[in-house]
Amino acid sequence: MSSSIDLNSLKNLFSSPKKIVITTHKNPDGDAMGSSLGLYNYLILRGHTVNVITPNSYPQFLHWIPGNEKVTVFNKHTDKAKKLFEEAEIIFSLDYNNLSRIEDAGKEIEKSKAVKIMIDHHIEPASYPDYTFSDTHKSSTSEMVYVFIVLLGDKNLINNTIGECLYTGIVTDTGSFRFPSTQSSTHKIVAELIEAGVNHAVVYNRIFNTYTEDRLRLLGYCLFEKLKFIKEYKAGYIALSKEELKRFNFQAGDTEGFVNYTLSVAGIRLAALFTEQEGIIRISLRSEGDIDVNKMARTHFNGGGHANAAGGRSDDSLEITTKRFEEILPLYKDILTK
Ligand SMILES: [Mn+2]
């Protein structure tokens, strides 16, 4: 993590009870909720008053995480959230690097005089926080929250509750420890979490074995009927219209992870998923090795993320957007086909 942090001033900040708000990115995933609630459960043990604010709601399979009842969803309970922001003395930004990632809640953070702390692993962090813990090599923000708690001298406070939260973020953001971002430090931290009492098999079941029948059938439909390969460029994609999503009673989060199946085919190195939601096309990109989908998302799809996992959006139709995807492939021919 960044070495420019004045650790004593940071420790001092938390030495007396504070009103703290923890925020995380739009469409919160396992790492967003796991890191936020892991930090929440730690800070309440230290005697602080803590609330978590998400820009919008998040999938049901994350609702079991300890502390979930203390989460305020900004676009549902805006007045309550605004009041919490107003009263906050410390505001955390977890798992995002820029206030644009939290939409309207970002304006409240801009206005606030609270001390701002960012803990995140996405590239190019914005400069608004007073303290920035940014490490793009870390597997997950949850791993960084573990290190943050240790830095504050409180490793002994990491219990089963905090552990379950952080484990959730690590296991989801590493694709169950298979993505290249998984380091030896990741496994060492997980070992510590298991020693703190985390039952990883139970947590795994709560996260991954929670498909609805509709979601499983939507996956089957994607793989059998919708997956399109452009083998010349070692690429493949799935595109789902709003009518198709409706047919399977689509709920937010239902297509989470679907994009990865395309990469499981031998010889395929670039995968995309396009879904027509809320009047825009949402795009997920995944790649293998040195194919930089963060750059691709930034250049062509109003997005960004990590080198091997990024997202974007398009205001054009599903047809035009997938056509654009096919048309840009020749630009990356050398890297895709090497
Ligand atoms: Mn993350």
Residues whose N, C-alpha, C, O or C-beta is under 5 A from the ligand:
A	BS01	MN	D31 D95 S140 T141 D173
